[in-house]
Amino acid sequence: MALINIIYLTVLACLLKDVNSQRTPTISHITQEQIRDIGGQVDLDCSVHYSSEYPVIWVKYDRLKTTESIPLSSNAALIIRDSRFSLRYDDATATYTLSIKDIQENDAGWYQCQVLISITNKITAEVELQVRRPPIISDNSTRSIVASEGESAQMECYSDGFPPPKITWRRENNAILPTGGSIYRGNVIKIPSVHKEDRGTYYCVAENGVGKGARRNINLEVEFAPVITVPRPRLGQALQYDMDLECHVEAYPPPAITWLKDEIQLSNNQHYRISHFATADEFTDTTLRVITIEKRQYGIFTCKAQNKLGTVEGKVHLFETIIPVCPPACGQARYGGAVSIAPSAATILAAFGIHAARVFTRIFHTKH
C-alpha cells in the first residue's frame, strides 16, 4: 500500500509540473449511489468543467482509512492493470467514465473523482458502489448453549451481506418458541427462565433477497434434575418365575441409575439382571429382571437416578400371585400389558393344584 501511495504522489507531481494558472475547475456532475449484483457492470461518470490543464483522476478509497487510497486512472488513461476496468472520455461533455465489469464483492466501496489543483489543493466528488451479497452467518453468532433449568439463556445470531439481512428464529418441527409463537424476529432471542421443554434445535435464518439465504442450527441443552416415571408400580408374579420391573428416567446430564431392595444396591447375578436403554440424550429406560423368584424377593424395589442437579427415586411393589404372569413367564423377551395370562392349561391346573394343597394343609392343621 505504501508503494502505491508513492507512485500516486509521483504521478501527481509530474502532472502538476507544467500546469499554468487558469480558471478554477469545477465538478458539475457525479454519478449517484450505485447498487449492483456480483458479476454485473457499472458506469461511474464524472463531468468536469475548465479542467483541460489539470489532472483528473479516479481513486478508490476507504472512508474509514482515508490514508489508504488506490489511484485507478489519470485523465483518459487507466493506471490500474485490471481487465475488468476501463475508462472513457467524452470531450463534448468533459465526462470521465470509469467502467467496471464482472463486479466482485471487494469492488464495493467509495470511488472519488479528483481534480488536482496543486500538490496541496484539489476538488473532489464521490460515489458509493454497493454490491449485493448473499447473507453469511457471522462467526460471533451462537453455535450451541447449555443452561440449567430455571436459569436465563440467550442466543445470538448476526449476519453479513447487502442489503443488510433480516434475522428470524424457528424451532425444529415449527415447535412453539419460548418467546411465544413459531417465529421470532431479531438478532437476539432471550429466555428469562429455561425449562426442560425448551431444549432442542433452534434455527437462525438470515435473508436479504439475494440467493437462498443462510441458516445456522443452534442446539440448546437444558440441564435438569432427574424425573422418574413408573409405568407399573405394582406387579404380581408366581414363585419360581421371572418378572421385569421398569422405570423411565428423564434427566440431563445423563444420570447414574441404580436398583435397590431393602436399601441394598443390586447387581447382575443369578438372581437379578439390570439393563439400561437410552432412547435419547435425556431419556433412559431401565429394567430389573427378577430371575426365578424366591419368597424373600417379594417386596418393595427402588430405582434411583442421580445427576449433579438432584436425586429421585421410584418404587415398584412385587407381590406373590398363584397364576404366573405371561410374559415374561412364558419366555417372551418383551413385557406387554399388565394383564395376567396363563401360559397353558396345564400350568393353570398345576397352579390350582398347589393352591388346593395349601388350603387342605391349613384346614388339616387347624383341626389338629
C-alpha positions in Angstrom: 0.0 0.0 0.0 2.9 2.4 0.8 4.4 1.7 -2.7 1.0 2.5 -4.3 0.9 5.8 -2.4 4.5 6.7 -3.5 3.5 6.0 -7.2 0.4 8.1 -6.7 2.3 11.1 -5.4 4.9 10.8 -8.1 2.3 10.8 -10.8 0.6 13.7 -9.2 3.8 15.8 -9.1 4.5 15.1 -12.7 1.1 16.0 -13.8 1.1 19.3 -11.9 4.6 20.4 -13.0 3.6 22.2 -16.2 0.1 23.4 -15.1 -0.5 27.1 -15.7 -2.9 29.3 -13.8 -6.3 29.5 -15.3 -10.0 29.5 -14.3 -10.7 27.1 -11.3 -12.1 23.8 -12.4 -15.5 22.5 -11.1 -17.1 19.1 -11.0 -20.6 19.6 -12.4 -21.8 16.0 -12.2 -21.1 12.8 -10.4 -23.0 9.5 -10.6 -25.3 8.9 -7.7 -25.1 5.8 -5.5 -25.0 2.6 -7.4 -26.2 -0.9 -6.3 -25.2 -3.9 -8.4 -25.1 -7.7 -8.2 -21.9 -9.7 -8.2 -21.0 -10.3 -11.8 -22.7 -7.2 -13.1 -21.4 -4.0 -14.6 -21.5 -0.3 -13.6 -20.5 3.0 -15.2 -19.3 5.8 -12.9 -19.4 9.3 -14.6 -17.6 12.4 -13.5 -18.1 15.7 -15.5 -15.5 18.4 -15.0 -15.5 22.0 -16.3 -12.4 24.0 -17.0 -10.1 21.1 -16.4 -8.2 20.9 -19.7 -4.9 21.9 -18.0 -5.4 19.9 -14.8 -5.1 16.2 -14.0 -8.4 14.4 -13.4 -8.2 11.1 -11.6 -10.4 8.3 -10.3 -9.5 7.0 -6.9 -10.9 4.1 -4.8 -10.6 4.7 -1.1 -11.7 3.6 2.3 -13.7 6.2 4.2 -12.6 4.6 7.5 -8.9 4.7 6.4 -8.6 7.9 4.4 -4.8 7.4 4.0 -5.4 4.2 2.1 -6.5 5.1 -1.5 -5.8 3.4 -4.8 -5.4 5.6 -7.9 -7.3 4.0 -10.8 -6.9 6.5 -13.7 -5.3 9.7 -14.8 -7.2 11.8 -17.3 -8.2 9.4 -20.1 -5.7 6.6 -19.2 -6.0 3.8 -16.7 -3.3 3.4 -14.1 -4.5 0.1 -12.6 -3.9 -3.1 -14.6 -7.2 -4.9 -14.3 -9.0 -6.1 -17.5 -12.3 -5.6 -15.6 -11.7 -1.8 -15.5 -11.9 0.6 -18.4 -12.0 4.4 -18.9 -13.8 6.5 -21.5 -13.6 10.3 -22.0 -16.3 12.3 -23.8 -14.8 15.5 -25.0 -18.2 17.1 -25.7 -19.4 16.8 -22.1 -16.0 16.6 -20.5 -17.1 13.4 -18.8 -14.7 10.8 -17.5 -16.5 7.4 -17.3 -15.0 4.6 -15.2 -16.5 1.2 -16.1 -16.3 -1.9 -14.0 -17.5 -5.3 -15.4 -17.8 -8.7 -13.7 -18.2 -6.8 -10.4 -16.7 -8.6 -7.4 -17.5 -8.3 -3.7 -14.3 -6.4 -3.0 -15.3 -3.7 -5.6 -17.8 -2.3 -3.2 -16.7 1.0 -1.6 -16.3 4.7 -2.4 -15.0 6.0 -5.7 -13.7 9.6 -5.8 -13.3 11.8 -8.8 -10.5 14.3 -8.1 -9.2 17.4 -10.0 -5.7 18.2 -8.8 -5.2 22.0 -8.5 -1.9 21.8 -6.7 0.1 19.4 -4.5 -2.0 20.6 -1.5 -5.2 21.5 -3.2 -7.9 19.5 -5.1 -11.6 19.4 -5.7 -13.4 16.1 -5.3 -16.8 14.4 -5.7 -17.5 10.8 -4.7 -20.0 8.0 -5.4 -20.6 4.8 -3.4 -20.8 1.4 -5.2 -22.7 -1.2 -3.2 -22.6 -4.8 -4.2 -25.4 -7.1 -3.3 -24.1 -10.1 -1.4 -26.0 -13.1 -0.1 -26.1 -13.5 3.7 -23.4 -15.2 5.7 -23.8 -16.1 9.3 -21.1 -14.3 11.3 -18.6 -16.3 13.5 -19.7 -14.3 16.6 -23.1 -16.0 16.5 -24.1 -18.7 19.0 -23.3 -22.2 18.0 -24.6 -24.1 21.0 -25.6 -23.4 24.5 -26.0 -25.3 27.8 -28.2 -23.9 30.6 -29.6 -25.2 33.8 -33.4 -25.3 34.3 -34.6 -22.0 35.8 -31.6 -20.0 34.6 -31.8 -17.4 31.8 -30.4 -18.1 28.4 -29.6 -16.0 25.4 -28.9 -17.0 21.8 -27.4 -14.5 19.3 -27.3 -14.5 15.5 -25.6 -12.0 13.3 -25.1 -11.9 9.5 -23.1 -10.0 6.9 -24.5 -9.3 3.4 -26.1 -6.5 1.4 -28.8 -5.4 1.7 -28.4 -6.0 5.5 -30.1 -9.4 6.1 -33.0 -9.8 8.4 -32.8 -12.5 11.1 -35.7 -14.8 12.0 -35.8 -17.7 14.5 -37.6 -21.0 14.3 -37.6 -24.3 16.2 -37.3 -27.8 14.9 -40.7 -29.1 13.6 -42.0 -25.5 14.0 -42.4 -26.1 17.7 -43.5 -23.1 19.8 -40.6 -20.8 20.8 -40.1 -19.8 24.5 -41.0 -16.2 23.4 -44.4 -17.5 22.1 -45.4 -18.3 18.5 -43.4 -20.2 15.9 -41.4 -17.3 14.6 -39.2 -14.6 16.3 -37.6 -11.7 14.5 -34.4 -10.1 15.8 -30.7 -10.9 16.3 -31.0 -12.0 19.9 -33.6 -14.3 21.5 -33.8 -14.3 25.3 -35.3 -16.9 27.5 -35.8 -15.5 31.1 -36.3 -18.9 32.7 -35.3 -22.0 30.8 -37.5 -25.1 31.1 -36.6 -28.6 30.0 -39.2 -28.4 27.3 -37.2 -25.6 25.7 -34.3 -27.9 24.8 -33.7 -28.8 21.2 -32.6 -27.3 17.9 -33.2 -23.7 17.0 -32.8 -22.3 13.5 -31.3 -18.9 12.9 -32.2 -17.8 9.3 -30.7 -14.8 7.6 -32.4 -13.4 4.4 -31.9 -10.3 2.3 -33.5 -11.3 -1.0 -30.1 -12.3 -2.5 -29.6 -16.0 -3.0 -31.2 -18.6 -0.8 -30.3 -17.0 2.5 -28.2 -18.6 5.3 -29.1 -20.8 8.2 -27.4 -22.0 11.4 -28.6 -24.7 13.7 -28.2 -23.8 17.3 -28.6 -26.6 19.9 -29.9 -25.6 23.3 -29.2 -28.2 26.0 -31.1 -27.8 29.3 -29.7 -29.4 32.4 -32.3 -30.6 34.8 -32.7 -32.9 37.8 -34.0 -36.5 37.1 -37.7 -37.3 36.8 -38.8 -40.9 37.2 -42.0 -42.5 35.8 -43.0 -45.9 36.9 -45.4 -47.4 34.4 -46.5 -50.3 36.7 -46.0 -49.6 40.4 -47.5 -52.9 41.4 -46.6 -56.2 39.8 -47.6 -59.8 40.7 -45.8 -63.0 39.8 -45.8 -66.6 40.9 -42.9 -68.3 42.7 -40.1 -69.6 40.5 -41.0 -67.4 37.6 -39.2 -64.3 36.2 -40.6 -60.7 36.3 -39.5 -57.4 34.8 -39.7 -54.2 36.9 -39.4 -50.9 34.8 -38.6 -47.3 35.4 -38.5 -44.5 32.8 -35.9 -41.8 33.6 -35.7 -38.3 32.2 -32.6 -36.2 33.1 -29.7 -34.2 31.7 -26.8 -34.7 32.1 -27.5 -38.5 31.9 -27.9 -39.8 35.5 -26.4 -42.7 37.3 -29.1 -45.3 37.7 -29.2 -48.0 40.4 -31.7 -50.5 41.7 -32.2 -51.3 45.5 -34.0 -53.8 47.6 -34.3 -53.2 51.3 -31.7 -50.4 50.9 -29.2 -52.8 49.4 -27.9 -52.0 45.9 -28.5 -54.8 43.5 -26.1 -56.0 40.8 -26.2 -58.6 38.0 -26.1 -62.1 39.3 -28.1 -65.3 39.3 -31.0 -63.5 40.9 -31.1 -60.2 39.1 -30.4 -58.8 35.7 -30.2 -55.0 35.2 -30.4 -53.3 31.8 -30.4 -49.6 30.7 -31.5 -48.4 27.3 -31.0 -44.8 26.3 -33.7 -43.7 23.8 -32.2 -40.1 23.6 -29.7 -38.0 25.5 -32.4 -37.2 28.1 -34.4 -40.4 28.2 -33.3 -43.8 29.7 -35.4 -46.9 30.2 -34.1 -49.1 33.0 -35.3 -52.7 33.6 -34.7 -55.0 36.6 -35.4 -58.7 35.8 -36.0 -60.7 39.0 -35.0 -64.3 38.0 -36.7 -67.4 39.3 -38.4 -65.5 42.1 -37.9 -66.8 45.6 -40.1 -65.9 48.6 -37.6 -63.5 50.0 -37.5 -61.5 46.8 -41.1 -60.2 47.1 -41.4 -56.6 48.4 -40.5 -53.0 47.5 -37.8 -52.4 44.9 -36.4 -48.9 44.3 -35.0 -47.4 41.1 -32.8 -44.4 41.8 -31.5 -41.8 39.4 -28.9 -39.1 40.3 -27.1 -36.3 38.5 -25.4 -33.1 39.6 -28.8 -31.3 39.9 -30.6 -33.8 42.1 -31.7 -37.3 43.0 -35.1 -39.0 42.6 -36.5 -42.5 43.4 -39.3 -44.6 42.1 -40.9 -47.6 43.9 -42.1 -50.9 42.4 -44.0 -53.4 44.6 -43.5 -57.0 43.6 -46.1 -59.3 45.2 -46.9 -63.0 45.0 -49.6 -64.5 42.8 -50.8 -68.0 42.2 -51.0 -67.9 38.5 -47.8 -66.9 36.6 -47.9 -63.7 34.6 -47.0 -64.0 30.9 -44.8 -62.6 29.7 -42.0 -62.9 30.9 -43.1 -66.2 32.5 -43.8 -67.6 29.0 -40.3 -66.8 27.9 -41.0 -63.7 25.7 -38.4 -61.0 25.8 -40.8 -58.1 25.9 -43.3 -57.4 28.7 -46.6 -56.4 27.1 -49.5 -55.1 29.2 -50.1 -55.6 32.9 -52.6 -58.4 32.1 -52.1 -61.8 33.8 -52.1 -64.6 31.3 -51.8 -68.3 32.0 -49.2 -69.8 29.6 -51.1 -73.1 29.2 -54.0 -75.1 30.6 -51.5 -77.5 32.3 -49.9 -74.6 34.1 -53.4 -73.4 35.4 -54.2 -76.9 36.6 -50.8 -77.2 38.3 -51.2 -73.8 40.0 -54.7 -74.6 41.2 -53.4 -78.0 42.5 -50.7 -76.2 44.5 -53.3 -73.8 45.9 -55.7 -76.6 46.8 -52.9 -78.5 48.6 -52.0 -75.4 50.6 -55.7 -74.8 51.6 -56.0 -78.5 52.6 -52.9 -78.3 54.7 -54.2 -75.2 56.5 -57.5 -76.9 57.2 -55.8 -80.1 58.4 -53.5 -78.2 60.8 -56.5 -76.2 62.1 -58.4 -79.3 63.0 -55.5 -80.9 64.8 
